[in-house]
Amino acid sequence: MHVPDDTPETCPTCGAAYDSVSVHDAGLMVNLLDNDRYRRVCFEPVADDDGDPLVAFYHHTHAQVGAAD
Protein backbone atom coordinates (compact mmCIF):
# COMPACT_ATOMS: atom_id res chain seq x y z
CA MET A 1 0.00 0.00 0.00
CA HIS A 2 1.12 3.55 -0.64
CA VAL A 3 -0.32 7.06 -0.47
CA PRO A 4 -0.04 8.95 -3.78
CA ASP A 5 1.32 12.49 -3.96
CA ASP A 6 -1.11 13.74 -6.61
CA THR A 7 -4.62 13.12 -5.28
CA PRO A 8 -7.82 14.62 -6.67
CA GLU A 9 -9.72 17.23 -4.67
CA THR A 10 -12.85 15.05 -4.46
CA CYS A 11 -13.47 11.32 -4.77
CA PRO A 12 -13.57 10.30 -8.46
CA THR A 13 -16.13 7.59 -7.67
CA CYS A 14 -18.81 9.54 -5.76
CA GLY A 15 -17.68 13.20 -5.96
CA ALA A 16 -17.68 13.69 -2.17
CA ALA A 17 -14.87 15.01 -0.01
CA TYR A 18 -12.62 12.33 1.49
CA ASP A 19 -10.30 12.07 4.46
CA SER A 20 -7.49 10.03 2.91
CA VAL A 21 -6.56 7.88 -0.08
CA SER A 22 -4.40 4.76 -0.35
CA VAL A 23 -3.41 2.66 -3.37
CA HIS A 24 -3.12 -1.13 -3.15
CA ASP A 25 -1.52 -3.78 -5.34
CA ALA A 26 -2.36 -6.89 -3.31
CA GLY A 27 -5.22 -8.52 -1.43
CA LEU A 28 -7.22 -6.56 1.09
CA MET A 29 -10.28 -6.68 3.31
CA VAL A 30 -12.76 -3.94 4.17
CA ASN A 31 -15.08 -3.98 7.20
CA LEU A 32 -16.91 -0.75 8.02
CA LEU A 33 -19.60 -2.22 10.26
CA ASP A 34 -17.85 -1.17 13.47
CA ASN A 35 -15.62 1.61 12.19
CA ASP A 36 -15.69 4.77 14.33
CA ARG A 37 -13.66 6.80 11.83
CA TYR A 38 -14.88 5.90 8.33
CA ARG A 39 -18.40 5.39 7.06
CA ARG A 40 -17.63 4.59 3.43
CA VAL A 41 -14.68 3.62 1.25
CA CYS A 42 -14.94 4.09 -2.51
CA PHE A 43 -12.80 1.99 -4.86
CA GLU A 44 -11.31 3.33 -8.10
CA PRO A 45 -9.29 1.17 -10.51
CA VAL A 46 -5.98 2.86 -11.43
CA ALA A 47 -2.62 1.84 -12.91
CA ASP A 48 0.96 2.49 -11.94
CA ASP A 49 3.53 4.09 -14.26
CA ASP A 50 4.17 0.69 -15.90
CA GLY A 51 0.45 0.11 -16.54
CA ASP A 52 0.08 -2.52 -13.81
CA PRO A 53 -3.43 -2.54 -12.28
CA LEU A 54 -3.97 -1.08 -8.81
CA VAL A 55 -6.96 -0.10 -6.69
CA ALA A 56 -7.24 3.32 -5.03
CA PHE A 57 -9.30 3.55 -1.83
CA TYR A 58 -10.97 6.86 -0.94
CA HIS A 59 -11.83 6.88 2.78
CA HIS A 60 -14.89 8.96 3.75
CA THR A 61 -15.68 9.95 7.33
CA HIS A 62 -19.23 9.79 8.68
CA ALA A 63 -19.59 13.57 8.40
CA GLN A 64 -18.32 13.66 4.80
CA VAL A 65 -21.14 11.38 3.66
CA GLY A 66 -23.82 12.95 5.86
CA ALA A 67 -24.25 9.90 8.06
CA ALA A 68 -25.61 10.18 11.58
CA ASP A 69 -23.59 8.60 14.38
C-alpha positions as CSV (number, residue, x, y, z in Angstrom):
1,M,0.0,0.0,0.0
2,H,1.1,3.6,-0.6
3,V,-0.3,7.1,-0.5
4,P,0.0,8.9,-3.8
5,D,1.3,12.5,-4.0
6,D,-1.1,13.7,-6.6
7,T,-4.6,13.1,-5.3
8,P,-7.8,14.6,-6.7
9,E,-9.7,17.2,-4.7
10,T,-12.8,15.0,-4.5
11,C,-13.5,11.3,-4.8
12,P,-13.6,10.3,-8.5
13,T,-16.1,7.6,-7.7
14,C,-18.8,9.5,-5.8
15,G,-17.7,13.2,-6.0
16,A,-17.7,13.7,-2.2
17,A,-14.9,15.0,0.0
18,Y,-12.6,12.3,1.5
19,D,-10.3,12.1,4.5
20,S,-7.5,10.0,2.9
21,V,-6.6,7.9,-0.1
22,S,-4.4,4.8,-0.4
23,V,-3.4,2.7,-3.4
24,H,-3.1,-1.1,-3.2
25,D,-1.5,-3.8,-5.3
26,A,-2.4,-6.9,-3.3
27,G,-5.2,-8.5,-1.4
28,L,-7.2,-6.6,1.1
29,M,-10.3,-6.7,3.3
30,V,-12.8,-3.9,4.2
31,N,-15.1,-4.0,7.2
32,L,-16.9,-0.8,8.0
33,L,-19.6,-2.2,10.3
34,D,-17.8,-1.2,13.5
35,N,-15.6,1.6,12.2
36,D,-15.7,4.8,14.3
37,R,-13.7,6.8,11.8
38,Y,-14.9,5.9,8.3
39,R,-18.4,5.4,7.1
40,R,-17.6,4.6,3.4
41,V,-14.7,3.6,1.2
42,C,-14.9,4.1,-2.5
43,F,-12.8,2.0,-4.9
44,E,-11.3,3.3,-8.1
45,P,-9.3,1.2,-10.5
46,V,-6.0,2.9,-11.4
47,A,-2.6,1.8,-12.9
48,D,1.0,2.5,-11.9
49,D,3.5,4.1,-14.3
50,D,4.2,0.7,-15.9
51,G,0.5,0.1,-16.5
52,D,0.1,-2.5,-13.8
53,P,-3.4,-2.5,-12.3
54,L,-4.0,-1.1,-8.8
55,V,-7.0,-0.1,-6.7
56,A,-7.2,3.3,-5.0
57,F,-9.3,3.5,-1.8
58,Y,-11.0,6.9,-0.9
59,H,-11.8,6.9,2.8
60,H,-14.9,9.0,3.8
61,T,-15.7,10.0,7.3
62,H,-19.2,9.8,8.7
63,A,-19.6,13.6,8.4
64,Q,-18.3,13.7,4.8
65,V,-21.1,11.4,3.7
66,G,-23.8,12.9,5.9
67,A,-24.3,9.9,8.1
68,A,-25.6,10.2,11.6
69,D,-23.6,8.6,14.4
